[in-house]
Amino acid sequence: MPGFITIRFLDILDILLVALLLYQLYRLIKGTVAFNIVIGLFSLYLLWLIVKALNMQLLGSIMGQFIGVGVLALIIVFHPEIRKFLVFIGTNYNVNRVLSLDKLFGTNKGKTVEDEQIEILTEACFSLSRSKTGALIVIARTSELADQIRTGELLEAQISSSLLRTIFFKNTPLHDGAVIIKNNNIVAAGCILPLTQRDVDKTLGLRHRAAIGITENTDAVAIIVSEERGSVSFAEGGEIKRRISREVLIELLGESLNRQN
């Protein structure tokens, strides 16, 4: 029948893929200033369509010029969100694994932290918890964390409970920063991490905000020991689990660090 709309399988797939991308974009920017900017730009675009439909040529021409440079403006304004989105795609959809890039370039690595070191980390964290000593430990997975490592002091030391407790002792120079663990070693201490820009619980301190921030931007995981309450928390993928037990921490570390293999 002439004029009858036909829907192909590829049309349905196209709609589903766009919906998936929009949903993941929403997850990344919800609770941030970027969300309000997106709403504002979308409203402006709708207004431009109305102006064009009403044939208001002068206003339409002015808004058209603004819309024309909108892509460049979006890249500048949303640079952090675009980076997070690309990291999210590469991490959560295992692009590296699907394309076999690790095998191609010979960079396939073993576990970041072995089961024995998980026990040592857990023991150290709950020892710090009992003394209410604040700590922030970041464990790298596929992300190298080179930028963050450069902000701290290089150690390249074996993971040990006594070393971690010494680093985070209140009178040491490195206790305020983060420890970064990679390839079964404490690579650096006193590292500076990016803080999350999302609206989070106001009771969360800088360590918790930094843990959320680094796990938003990379596939690393983080353990936080609260200096005020002595509670232990775990962050992954920009989400944080607070006041967890020893058994839960071991389980979370095991699941997260084994998932990369």
matplotlib code that plots the C-alpha trace (Angstrom):
import matplotlib.pyplot as plt

x = [0.0, 1.5, 2.6, 2.4, 5.2, 7.4, 9.6, 12.6, 14.6, 17.5, 15.2, 14.2, 17.9, 18.8, 16.2, 17.4, 21.0, 20.2, 18.1, 20.9, 23.4, 21.0, 20.4, 24.2, 24.7, 22.0, 23.7, 26.9, 25.6, 22.7, 23.2, 25.8, 25.7, 26.1, 22.5, 21.1, 23.1, 21.8, 18.2, 18.9, 20.4, 17.6, 15.0, 16.9, 16.9, 13.2, 12.7, 14.8, 12.5, 9.4, 11.0, 11.8, 8.3, 6.8, 9.2, 10.6, 13.7, 15.8, 15.5, 15.8, 19.0, 20.6, 19.7, 20.8, 24.3, 24.4, 23.2, 25.8, 28.8, 26.9, 28.9, 32.2, 30.8, 29.5, 32.9, 34.5, 31.8, 31.3, 35.0, 35.0, 31.7, 32.8, 35.9, 34.0, 31.5, 34.4, 36.0, 32.6, 32.2, 35.7, 35.5, 31.9, 31.5, 35.0, 36.1, 39.7, 38.7, 36.4, 39.0, 41.7, 43.9, 45.7, 46.7, 47.7, 50.1, 51.1, 49.8, 47.6, 48.2, 47.5, 45.6, 46.3, 46.1, 46.4, 44.1, 46.9, 47.3, 43.5, 43.8, 46.7, 44.8, 41.7, 43.7, 45.4, 42.1, 40.4, 43.5, 43.3, 39.6, 40.1, 42.5, 40.3, 43.1, 41.9, 43.0, 42.4, 43.7, 43.2, 43.7, 44.3, 42.8, 43.2, 43.6, 47.3, 46.5, 49.8, 48.6, 47.6, 50.8, 52.9, 51.3, 52.6, 55.9, 57.0, 57.5, 57.3, 57.0, 55.4, 51.9, 52.2, 49.9, 52.7, 53.7, 50.2, 49.6, 52.9, 52.0, 48.6, 49.9, 48.7, 52.2, 53.7, 54.0, 52.0, 49.0, 46.7, 47.0, 46.0, 48.0, 47.9, 48.3, 49.1, 50.5, 50.7, 52.8, 52.2, 53.3, 52.9, 51.7, 50.5, 48.7, 46.1, 42.9, 40.1, 37.0, 33.6, 31.5, 28.2, 25.9, 26.7, 25.8, 27.0, 28.4, 31.0, 34.5, 37.2, 38.5, 35.1, 34.6, 38.0, 37.3, 34.0, 35.8, 38.7, 36.2, 34.0, 36.8, 38.6, 37.9, 39.9, 38.4, 39.0, 38.9, 38.2, 38.7, 36.9, 39.0, 35.9, 33.9, 36.5, 34.1, 35.3, 33.8, 34.3, 33.9, 33.6, 32.1, 31.3, 29.2, 30.1, 29.2, 29.6, 30.2, 31.0, 32.3, 35.6, 33.9, 32.0, 35.3, 37.0, 34.1, 33.9, 37.7, 37.6, 34.7, 36.0, 39.7, 38.9, 36.4, 39.2, 40.6]
y = [0.0, 3.4, 5.6, 2.7, 2.8, -0.3, -1.1, -3.3, -5.2, -2.8, 0.1, -1.6, -2.3, 1.3, 2.5, 0.1, 1.1, 4.8, 4.2, 2.2, 5.0, 7.7, 5.6, 5.1, 8.9, 9.6, 7.3, 9.2, 12.7, 12.3, 14.3, 16.5, 20.1, 18.5, 17.1, 20.6, 21.8, 18.9, 19.8, 23.5, 22.6, 20.2, 22.9, 25.4, 22.9, 22.4, 26.1, 26.3, 23.7, 25.7, 28.9, 27.2, 25.7, 29.2, 30.5, 33.2, 33.8, 36.3, 34.5, 31.2, 32.3, 33.5, 30.3, 28.2, 29.7, 28.9, 25.4, 25.0, 25.4, 23.5, 20.2, 22.0, 23.6, 20.3, 18.7, 21.5, 21.6, 17.9, 16.8, 15.0, 13.3, 12.2, 10.7, 8.9, 7.6, 6.2, 4.6, 3.1, 1.6, 0.2, -1.2, -2.5, -3.9, -5.5, -3.9, -4.9, -8.5, -8.7, -7.3, -9.4, -6.3, -7.7, -10.9, -8.9, -6.6, -9.1, -7.1, -9.7, -9.6, -11.8, -10.8, -7.3, -8.7, -12.4, -14.0, -14.0, -10.2, -9.8, -11.3, -9.0, -5.9, -6.9, -7.4, -4.0, -2.2, -3.6, -3.0, 0.7, 0.6, -0.4, 2.5, 4.9, 5.7, 7.1, 5.4, 5.3, 2.3, 2.2, -1.1, -0.7, -3.1, -2.5, 1.3, 2.2, 5.2, 6.8, 10.3, 9.6, 7.7, 10.6, 12.8, 10.6, 9.0, 5.9, 2.9, -0.4, -2.4, -5.7, -5.5, -5.8, -4.9, -3.3, -1.0, 0.1, 0.9, 2.8, 4.9, 5.9, 6.6, 10.1, 11.6, 10.4, 12.7, 10.4, 9.6, 12.2, 10.8, 7.5, 4.3, 2.8, -0.9, -2.4, -5.8, -7.2, -4.2, -1.0, 1.3, 4.7, 6.5, 10.0, 10.2, 12.9, 11.6, 13.5, 14.2, 13.2, 16.1, 14.4, 15.3, 12.7, 12.2, 15.3, 13.1, 11.7, 13.1, 13.8, 10.3, 8.9, 11.5, 10.8, 7.1, 7.7, 10.0, 7.6, 4.7, 6.9, 7.8, 4.4, 0.7, 0.8, -0.2, 1.6, 0.8, 3.6, 3.6, 6.4, 8.4, 9.7, 6.4, 3.7, 2.1, 0.4, 1.2, -0.1, 1.8, 0.5, 2.0, 5.3, 3.5, 3.1, 0.4, 1.7, 0.1, -3.3, -6.3, -8.1, -11.0, -8.7, -6.8, -10.1, -11.2, -7.8, -7.7, -11.3, -10.7, -7.4, -8.4, -11.8, -10.2, -8.8, -12.2]
z = [0.0, -1.0, 1.9, 4.4, 6.9, 6.9, 9.9, 9.3, 11.9, 11.5, 12.3, 15.6, 16.3, 15.6, 18.0, 20.7, 20.3, 20.5, 23.6, 25.2, 24.5, 25.9, 29.0, 29.6, 29.1, 31.6, 34.1, 33.7, 34.0, 36.5, 39.7, 38.0, 36.6, 33.1, 33.4, 33.8, 30.8, 28.6, 29.6, 28.7, 25.3, 24.5, 25.3, 23.1, 20.3, 20.6, 20.6, 17.4, 15.7, 16.6, 15.3, 12.0, 11.8, 12.3, 9.5, 11.8, 9.6, 11.6, 14.9, 13.2, 11.5, 14.7, 16.6, 13.6, 13.8, 17.5, 16.9, 14.1, 16.6, 19.2, 18.6, 19.3, 22.4, 23.6, 23.3, 25.3, 28.0, 28.4, 28.1, 31.5, 30.8, 27.3, 28.7, 31.4, 28.8, 26.6, 29.6, 30.6, 27.1, 27.0, 30.5, 30.8, 27.3, 27.3, 24.0, 24.8, 25.2, 22.2, 19.9, 21.5, 21.8, 24.9, 23.0, 19.9, 21.7, 24.3, 27.3, 28.8, 32.6, 35.5, 38.6, 39.9, 43.5, 44.4, 47.0, 49.6, 49.2, 49.5, 52.9, 53.8, 52.5, 54.5, 57.7, 57.2, 56.6, 59.7, 61.8, 60.6, 61.3, 64.9, 65.6, 63.6, 61.2, 57.9, 54.7, 51.0, 48.9, 45.2, 43.2, 39.5, 37.0, 33.3, 33.8, 34.3, 36.6, 35.4, 36.0, 39.6, 40.3, 39.2, 41.9, 44.7, 46.0, 44.1, 46.4, 44.3, 47.5, 48.3, 49.8, 53.6, 56.5, 58.5, 55.5, 54.9, 58.6, 58.6, 55.5, 56.9, 60.5, 61.3, 61.7, 58.4, 55.4, 53.1, 55.3, 53.6, 50.1, 48.4, 48.1, 44.6, 44.1, 40.7, 39.6, 43.2, 44.4, 46.3, 43.4, 45.1, 48.2, 48.9, 45.5, 44.7, 43.2, 41.3, 43.5, 42.2, 40.9, 41.7, 44.5, 47.2, 50.8, 52.7, 55.4, 53.1, 53.5, 50.9, 51.0, 50.1, 47.4, 45.9, 45.9, 44.0, 41.6, 40.7, 40.2, 38.0, 35.7, 35.6, 36.2, 39.5, 42.8, 46.1, 49.8, 52.3, 56.1, 57.8, 60.2, 62.1, 62.5, 61.7, 59.2, 56.0, 52.6, 49.1, 45.8, 42.3, 39.1, 40.9, 43.5, 47.2, 49.7, 53.2, 56.6, 55.2, 57.2, 56.8, 55.0, 52.6, 51.7, 50.9, 48.7, 46.9, 46.2, 45.0, 42.6, 41.3, 40.8, 39.3, 36.8, 34.7, 33.8]

ax = plt.figure().add_subplot(projection="3d")
ax.plot(x, y, z, "-o")
ax.set_aspect("equal")
plt.show()
